Amino acid sequence: MTRPDPTRADPALVVGDLSEEELLARIFPLLPAGSSTLVGPGDDAAVVQAPDGRVVISTDVLVEGRHFRRDWSSGADVGWRAAVQNLADVVAMGARPTAMVVALVAPPDLRVDWVTGLARGLAEACGRHDVGVVGGDLSGGDAVVVSVTVHGDLAGHAPVLRSGARPGDVVGHAGVCGWSAAGLALLAAGAGHVSPPLVAAYLRPDPPLGAGGAAVDAGATSMLDVSDGLLRDAGRLARASGVVLDLDRVPGAFGADLVALREAASATGITAEDWVLSGGEDHGLLATFPAGSGLPAPFRPVGRVLAAGADGPGVLVGGAAPTTASPGWDHFAR
């Protein structure tokens, strides 16, 4: 039996038709090196510059059937999304992302052009931020799994933690709220045509990652990536800092988000207000800033930090307990 030529362009070619080396030969030329990379793919490990002497590291995973569906998302979409959600974690620490490693579990019937699309999506997102994709691993399996680990450099300053918010600080948010969750709901309802921008926000979230550096320069006291919903992640920051975050009522500062979400809400029966407060995977940045300081663009003021009372740390909306149906995404909630 003649083995397929691994160099030919064939949309019907699947992973099982190639050896690991042949598949890697198709992937490596597509990946960006990044200016911090000293030794890239090809050896047992990569070598990346760490001028600060400290390395910020975060990892995340996307599992087919739980985080994405191939009938909705192309390989390039998944690659973009895998990169961005990890870059946002490093940026939320006040660091500059420098390098990324990616592990892929691929079923033998997965099309090779889906895999090369994944590489192109990773490259597109990382190339915008001078991040090298410097290695990883391949494995066979029953479903597609993409695992990403990203490294970052603090450039001489202290990391911005969740635990630094103080009473009197201003709460700021950069990015959109609820768009990705609304896009997912539209796809699930077979109504993606209702709002292509919201569907695009789910398939390829595009948070303002440069806002992380701006927050550091403005003296942010705490910060995190909003990946599981505004209420849930605000609660994490509040508990870490031992404070109460009193967020503005919706619409308030979230009026533009609400306008964008209303048509999708009509098509799905989900309220736009719930999406704003509970929708995850937009990967915007939530940060606190000293009272009286101006918020750097593109942050908008969305609340204030209060001292924790008898009920302990937590989140309020307009001075009252939130009344949304769900506080946000939880991987293990029943």
C-alpha positions in Angstrom: 0.0 0.0 0.0 1.4 3.4 -1.0 1.6 5.9 1.9 0.1 9.3 1.2 2.6 12.0 0.5 2.7 14.1 3.7 3.7 17.2 1.8 0.7 17.4 -0.6 -2.2 19.7 0.0 -5.2 17.4 0.5 -8.3 18.5 2.4 -9.3 14.8 2.9 -6.0 14.0 4.6 -6.4 13.0 8.3 -4.0 12.7 11.2 -4.0 8.9 10.9 -2.4 9.2 7.4 0.7 10.8 8.8 3.5 10.0 11.2 4.1 12.3 14.1 7.2 13.8 12.4 5.2 14.4 9.2 2.5 16.2 11.1 5.0 18.3 13.0 6.7 19.2 9.7 3.4 20.8 8.7 2.9 22.6 12.0 6.3 24.1 12.8 6.6 26.4 9.8 3.3 28.1 10.8 4.3 29.0 14.3 5.8 32.4 15.3 9.2 32.4 17.1 8.8 35.5 19.2 11.7 37.9 20.0 12.3 36.3 23.4 13.0 32.8 22.0 16.6 31.6 22.0 15.9 27.9 21.1 12.6 27.1 19.5 11.0 23.8 18.5 13.1 20.8 17.4 15.1 20.0 20.6 13.9 18.4 23.8 12.9 21.7 25.3 12.8 25.4 24.3 15.0 28.1 25.7 13.4 31.5 26.3 14.9 34.7 27.7 13.7 35.8 31.2 15.3 39.2 31.7 13.4 39.9 34.9 14.6 36.6 36.6 11.0 35.7 37.4 8.7 33.8 35.1 4.9 34.2 35.2 3.2 30.9 34.1 -0.4 29.9 33.4 -2.0 26.9 31.8 -5.4 26.1 30.4 -7.1 23.4 28.4 -9.9 23.2 25.8 -11.8 19.9 25.5 -13.9 19.0 22.5 -17.6 18.7 23.4 -17.1 20.8 26.5 -15.4 23.9 25.4 -15.9 23.8 21.7 -17.6 21.9 18.9 -16.0 21.3 15.5 -19.2 22.0 13.7 -19.2 25.5 15.2 -15.4 26.2 15.4 -12.7 25.8 12.9 -9.2 24.8 13.9 -8.1 28.4 13.5 -10.9 29.5 15.8 -9.9 27.1 18.5 -6.2 28.0 18.1 -7.0 31.7 18.5 -9.2 31.1 21.5 -6.7 28.8 23.2 -4.0 31.4 22.8 -6.1 34.4 23.9 -7.5 32.9 27.1 -4.0 32.0 28.3 -2.5 35.4 27.2 -5.2 37.1 29.2 -4.1 35.2 32.4 -0.5 36.4 32.1 -1.5 40.0 31.2 -3.8 40.0 34.3 -0.7 39.5 36.4 0.8 42.7 34.9 3.3 40.7 32.9 4.2 40.7 29.2 3.6 37.3 27.5 6.7 35.9 25.9 6.3 32.2 25.0 3.8 29.5 24.7 3.9 25.7 24.5 0.9 23.7 23.2 -0.1 20.0 23.6 -2.6 18.5 21.2 -4.5 15.3 21.6 -5.9 14.3 18.1 -8.1 11.5 17.0 -6.8 9.6 14.0 -9.8 10.8 11.8 -9.1 14.5 12.6 -8.4 16.3 9.3 -4.9 17.6 8.9 -6.1 20.9 7.7 -8.0 21.4 11.0 -4.6 20.9 12.8 -2.8 23.3 10.6 -5.7 25.7 11.0 -5.2 25.4 14.8 -1.5 26.3 14.3 -2.5 29.3 12.2 -5.0 30.5 14.8 -2.4 30.3 17.5 0.1 32.1 15.3 -2.4 34.9 14.5 -3.2 35.6 18.1 0.4 35.2 19.4 1.9 37.2 16.5 -0.1 40.2 17.5 1.7 40.2 20.9 5.2 39.0 19.9 4.7 35.7 21.7 6.6 32.7 20.4 5.0 29.2 20.2 8.1 27.3 21.1 7.1 23.7 21.4 4.7 21.2 23.0 3.5 17.7 22.5 1.3 15.5 20.2 -0.8 12.5 21.3 -3.5 10.3 19.9 -6.8 10.1 21.7 -10.6 9.8 21.3 -11.4 13.6 21.3 -9.6 16.8 20.4 -7.9 18.3 23.5 -5.8 21.5 23.3 -3.6 22.3 26.3 -1.7 25.6 26.4 0.9 26.9 28.8 2.1 30.5 28.5 5.1 32.2 30.1 5.5 35.9 30.8 8.0 38.5 32.0 7.3 41.1 34.8 9.9 43.6 33.4 11.1 44.6 36.9 7.8 45.4 38.6 5.8 43.4 41.2 3.0 41.1 40.0 -0.5 42.5 40.2 -2.4 40.1 42.4 -6.0 39.5 43.3 -5.3 40.3 46.9 -4.4 44.0 46.7 -7.7 45.8 46.5 -8.3 48.3 49.3 -11.5 50.1 50.5 -11.9 53.3 48.6 -10.4 51.9 45.4 -12.2 52.3 42.1 -13.2 49.1 40.2 -12.5 49.3 36.5 -13.2 46.9 33.6 -11.6 46.7 30.2 -13.4 44.7 27.4 -16.9 43.5 26.9 -19.2 41.7 29.2 -21.6 38.9 28.2 -20.8 38.8 24.5 -19.2 35.4 24.3 -21.9 33.8 26.4 -24.6 35.3 24.2 -22.8 34.1 21.1 -22.7 30.6 22.5 -26.4 30.8 23.3 -27.2 31.9 19.8 -25.2 29.0 18.3 -26.9 26.5 20.6 -30.3 27.9 19.6 -29.5 27.7 15.9 -29.8 31.5 15.7 -26.2 32.5 15.0 -27.4 34.8 12.1 -29.1 37.1 14.7 -25.9 38.7 15.7 -22.6 37.7 14.0 -20.5 40.0 16.2 -21.7 38.1 19.3 -21.0 34.7 17.7 -17.5 36.0 16.7 -17.0 37.1 20.3 -17.5 33.4 21.4 -15.5 31.8 18.6 -12.6 34.4 18.8 -12.7 36.5 21.9 -10.6 39.6 21.4 -10.0 41.3 24.8 -7.8 44.4 25.0 -4.7 42.6 26.3 -2.7 45.8 26.1 -4.8 47.1 29.0 -2.8 45.0 31.4 0.3 47.0 30.9 -1.7 50.2 31.1 -3.2 49.1 34.4 0.3 48.5 35.8 1.5 51.9 34.8 -1.6 53.5 36.4 -0.9 51.8 39.7 -3.5 49.0 39.7 -3.8 47.5 43.2 -5.4 44.2 42.0 -6.4 42.6 38.7 -7.7 39.4 37.2 -9.0 38.0 33.9 -12.8 37.7 33.7 -13.1 34.2 32.3 -16.0 32.7 34.3 -18.4 35.7 34.5 -18.2 39.2 36.1 -19.9 38.2 39.4 -17.9 35.0 39.9 -14.5 36.5 39.2 -15.3 39.7 41.1 -16.1 37.4 44.1 -12.7 35.8 43.7 -11.0 39.2 43.8 -13.1 40.3 46.8 -12.3 37.2 48.8 -8.6 37.3 48.0 -8.5 41.0 49.2 -10.9 40.6 52.1 -13.2 43.4 50.8 -16.6 44.0 49.1 -16.8 45.0 45.5 -19.9 47.1 44.9 -20.5 47.0 41.1 -22.7 49.5 39.3 -26.2 48.5 38.4 -26.9 47.4 34.9 -27.1 49.2 32.6 -25.0 51.9 34.2 -21.4 51.5 32.9 -22.5 48.4 31.1 -25.1 50.2 28.8 -23.2 49.5 25.6 -23.0 45.8 26.4 -26.7 45.7 27.1 -27.6 47.3 23.8 -25.4 44.8 21.9 -27.1 41.9 23.8 -30.7 42.8 23.6 -31.5 41.3 20.2 -29.8 38.0 21.2 -31.8 38.0 24.4 -35.0 38.3 22.4 -33.9 35.3 20.3 -33.0 33.0 23.2 -35.1 34.0 26.1 -32.1 34.8 28.3 -31.9 38.3 29.8 -29.2 40.6 28.7 -28.6 41.6 32.3 -27.8 38.1 33.2 -25.3 37.8 30.4 -23.5 41.0 31.5 -23.1 39.8 35.1 -22.7 36.1 34.6 -21.5 35.4 31.0 -18.0 34.0 30.8 -15.1 33.7 28.3 -14.9 37.3 27.3 -11.5 37.5 29.0 -11.7 41.2 29.8 -9.7 42.6 32.7 -11.2 43.6 36.1 -8.9 45.8 38.1 -8.9 48.1 41.1 -7.2 51.5 41.2 -6.4 53.9 44.0 -9.2 56.4 44.8 -8.8 59.7 42.9 -6.6 58.2 40.2 -7.7 58.3 36.6 -8.4 55.0 34.9 -6.3 54.3 31.9 -8.0 53.6 28.6 -9.7 51.4 27.8 -10.8 50.8 31.4 -14.2 52.1 32.5 -15.2 52.6 36.1 -17.8 50.0 37.1 -17.9 50.2 40.9 -16.0 50.8 44.1 -14.3 48.8 46.8 -15.8 48.8 50.3 -14.6 47.4 53.6 -16.0 44.0 54.4 -18.8 44.1 57.0 -20.4 41.4 59.2 -21.2 39.2 56.1 -17.5 39.2 55.1 -16.1 39.8 51.6 -18.3 39.5 48.6 -19.9 41.3 45.7 -22.9 43.7 45.6 -24.6 45.2 42.6 -25.8 48.8 43.3 -25.4 48.2 47.0 -27.6 45.1 47.1 -27.0 41.3 46.8 -27.1 40.3 43.1 -30.3 38.5 41.9 -29.1 36.8 38.7 -30.0 33.2 38.1 -26.4 32.1 38.0 -23.2 33.7 39.5 -21.1 32.5 36.5 -19.5 29.4 35.0 -18.3 26.5 37.2 -16.8 23.4 35.5 -18.0 21.0 38.1 -21.4 22.5 39.1 -24.3 20.1 38.7 
